[in-house]
Amino acid sequence: MGVPRPRDTFQRPLRDLRISVMDRCNFRCPYCMPREQFHDAYRFLKSTERLSFEEIVRLTRLFVHLGARKLRLTGGEPLLRANLADLIGDLTTIPGVEDVALTTNGVLLAKHAAELKAAGLHRITVSLDSLEPQVFARMSGGFGGLDEVLDGIEHAQRAGLAPIKINAVAQRGVNDHAIMSLVERFRGTGVIVRFIEYMDVGNRNHWQPELVVPSKELVARIGERWPLVPLERNYRGEVAARYAFADGQGEIGFISSVTQPFCGDCSRARLSSDGILYTCLFATHGTSLRDVLRAGATDEELTDLIRRIWVARSDRYSELRASLRRSSGEQRKIEMYYIGG
């Protein structure tokens, strides 16, 4: 098609595409899908409302044509989507795709790790907020499954899905007392633990600034026990600040969207499971590509639509969080389970 790669209003390129393949989840984490709202009668998407694998692949080709190189499959819980390995196999064959990764809560990982690797999945990230069973249950919405998650991580290691990353959301008074045990468990194993500052994604998690544990505080606490050495980022736009253990036992990361926003280098587009394109994790609205696609749009028309959306992009919510909350109160943002983390 010969279309030049777009840049948004802050000259940020389109390089990463996050694809939510499933809005459902088998957890009810209070910071994402609190059980009181997402109860047994909650209406999730019908299967016909979600993008088919064929539609996902078609749209992904267009995003890659416009510059996307890194793909990440998210949810909800993506491993609830049947035959997910088939989609991964198709995505890895798209010319220009350099990396395909997956984020999961890990409960179903032991069952699927080998087939995911065989299909061409490169890397995996597991959400795991605590190794303490009671805290794990609280942060997963009352569910068990800690042993299944740890078993899934072991299966992923044996399958060769490396590097495996653990994402832990640190919340004041909830799990911040137990961060050291999480670090100690995976130090020296090749698994990279990353702590994420608790964010105000969506509208249902009752976020308050005082619940945030600043990454700077965690770096100090962990570094006091295991000295840390700062590392360079692997690439521009990498969200995690990286540190190596001074004794050579691997590395650790910190994602600081609240205290150290990284909007300036954000190159991520997000595609929901029903085909809506969002240009920010904290978006308040998006554009349906599914409806345009199913109405018979050509690849050229879809590409032009994606390009126009990206060129007009001006999102930098994390940099403006404080002023936006003061001026307009709580905005009606898209929920994280729907848009992917």
N, C-alpha and C positions, 0 to 999 in steps of 0.2 A: 504493500500500500504506500510505502514511502513517506509516512507521516512522521515528522520529527517528534522527539520525546518532549512531553510537556513539563513545565515548571509552574508552581503555584505563585501566588502573589508575593511570597517571601523567597522565591527562587528555589524552593525545595522540590527535588525530583520525585517522581513516582518510582519507588524501588521495591517496596514490600507490599504483599497482598495477604491479608488475613481472611480466611474463608471459614465462616461458621457453617458447618454441615448439619447441625442439629440444635434445636432450641431447647429440647428436653435435657434433664440431668437426673442422675440417680442420687445426688446430694441436694441438700437445702442449706448451703452455707449462708449464714446471716448477712454477710457483706455482699452477697450476690443474688441469691434466690431465697429470701427468708420464708420459712415454712408458713407463717401466718398469711402471706399473700399467695404463695405458690402451693396451694393445698390440693387435695385429691381431685377436686372439681374444677381446677384451673384449666382453661382452654388453651392448650398449646396448638401449634400449627398442624393442619392435616398434611398427610404425606404429599398430596397433590399441590399443596401450597408451597412446599419446599422446592428448591431447584433440584432437578434431576442431575445425575452425574454427567450426562451429556451436556446439559446446560452449563454446569459449572466449568467443564473443560472448555467449552466454546468461549465463555466469558474470560476465563483465565488466559487463553491464547491472546485475546485482545489486550488485556492488561500487560502481558509480557511484551507484546508488540510496542506498547507505550513506555516500556522501561522496567516493569516489575521483574525482578530476578529471584527474589526469595519468597517462598510461599509457606504459610503456616495454617494448618487445619485446626479449628477451634470449635467450641460449642457455646452453650450447653456442654454436654459430654459427647465428644465426637465418636467415641467407641460404641455409642448406642446406635449409630447409623449402620445398618446392615451392609455387609460387603464393602466396607470402607477401603480395604486393601485394593480393590479393583479401581477405585477412584485414584488412589495414590499411584498405582501403576500407570494410569493414563496421564496424570499430571507430570510425572517424571520424564515422560517422552516428549514433552513440549519443548521445541528448540528454544534455547535462551534461559530456561529454568536452571538455576545453579544450586538451589537448596530447597528441599521440602521437609518441613518439620511438623510436629504435632504436639498440642498441649492437652493433657488428660488428667483426671483425678486419680488414675492409676488402678482403680478397683478391677477393671476388666483387662488390664494390661498383660497379665500373665498368660491369659488365653490367646491374646492376639499378637504379642511381641514378635514371634518368629515370622508370621505371615506378613506383618507390616514391613519388617526388614527385607523379606524376600520380594515384596512389591516395589522396593526402592526407597522407602522412607529413610531419610538421612539421620535425623535427630529427633529427640523426644524431650519434652518438659513435663514434669509431674508436679501437680499442685499438692503440697503437703505442709500443713501449717504447724504441726506438732507431733512429737513421738509419744506424748502422754495420752493414753487412751481416753481419759475423761475430757481433756482439752480438745483432742481430735474430734470426739463425738460432738462437743459443743460447737466447734467451728465447721462441722459438716452438717449441722442441722439435726443432730440427734442420731445420726447413723454410725454404725460400726464400720469395719472395713480396713482398719489400720494394718492388720496382718496381710490382707490382700494387696494393699498398696505396696508394702515393703517387698512382698513376693513378686509383684509386677515389676518393680525396679530391678530385682535380681534377674528376672527373665529377660528384661530389656538389655541388661549388661551382657548376658550370655549370648543374646541374639546379635550383639554388635551395634546396637543403636547408641552411638557415642558421638559427642559427649552427652551424657544424661544430665539435665539440670533439674534441680528442685526449686520450685517457687514457693516461698512462704510469706504470707501477708502478716506483718507484725502489728499487733494491736495492743495498746497500752491496757494493762490490767487483765488481758485475756490470755495471751501466749508469750508475751515478751519475757516472762520469767524463765522460759524453757528454751530460749534460742541456743544456749550453749550446748545442750544435749543434741540438738539437731546438727550443729556444726561438728561436734565430736563424732557422731555416728558416721558421717560421710567423709570426714577428713581422711585423705590418703587412699580413697577408694576410686578416684577418678570421677566421682559424681560431684557436680558443682552446685553448692547451695547458694541461692540468691534470695535476699530479703527485700520485700516490696513494701514501701510505705502505704499504709491504709489510705485508700482514695475514695473520693465522693463520686463513684461511678453510679449512674442511675439515680433513682429517687427513693429507694426503699430500704437503704441500709443504715439509716439514722446516723450518718457520718457527722462527727464533730472533730474540730482540729485537735482537741486535747487527747483524742484517741490515737493520734499519729505518733509513732516512735521514729524520730528522725534518724536517717541512716548514719549521720555523723555520730550519734550516740551509740549505735550498734557497732560501728567500726572501732570506737574507743573501747567498748566492753570486750569485744572479741580479741582485739589487738593486745589488750592487757594480758590475756592468757596465752594467745598464740600470736606472736609478732607478725605484722602484715607489711607487705611491700606493694605500693601502688603499681599497677600495670597499665600499659597503653591500651586504648580501645582497639578491638580487632578491625573495626571499620567505622567510618563516619556515620553517625546515626545510631550506633549501638546504644541501647538504653541503660545498660548496667555499667556502673563503675566497678572495675575489676581490681582485685587484690590477690597477690600470691602469699601463701604461708611462707615465712622466712626459712622454715626448716625443710622446704621442698615437698610438703604434703598436699600439693594441689592449689586450688584457688577458690575464691568466694566472690560473690557479686552483690551489689546494692542498687536497687532501682528507686530513685528518689523523686518521683513525679510531683510531690507536694513541696518539699523544701529546696529542691534543685531541679526545676523544670527543664526538660530537654526538647521543648516544642521547636526550637530553632532548627533542629536537624531531623525532625520527624518526616519520614518518607513513606508512611503507611496508609494504605487504603483498606477499608473493611467492607466485606460483602456478607450480608446476613444470610441465613439459611433460606429465606424467601426472596432473595435476590435484590435487596435494597443496598445501595452503595452509600457508605458513610465515610467521611473524610477525617473523623476524629473519634477517639474513644469516648469523649464527652459530648458527642453530637446531640443536637436537639431535633434534627430532621435529616432525612436522606432522600435518595432518588431511586425509584424502582427500575432496575434494569430488567427484571423478570417480565414485567408487564409489557415493556417495549419489545423485548425479545419475542414473547409469545404472540405479540400483535403482528409479527412478521418482519421486523426490522432486519436489514442486511448487516453484515459485519462492519461495513463502512459506516453505516448510520450509528451503530452501537459504539464503535471506536470514537466517532466524533462526539457523541454524548459524553462518554467517559472523559475524553480530553477536555471538553468545555467545563465539566464539573471540577476537574483537577486544576485547571488554569485559574478558576475563580476561587479556589480554596484559600481561606485566610485564617483557619483555626489556630488558636494558641491558648486554649482554655487554661492550662496549668499555669502559664505565665500570668494570666489575668484573674486567677481564681479568687483572690481576696477582694479585688475591686468589683468583680461581677457579683459575688455573693452579697456585698454591701449594697450595691446599686439596684439589683433586681431580685434579691432573695434567691430561693431555690428554683433553678430552672428545670423544666421538664426534660431531663436528659434520657437518652435511650438506655435501657437496662443492659447490664454487662452480659447476662446469660444469653441475650438475644444478639448482641453485636460481637461477642467474643472478647477475651481479655487482651 
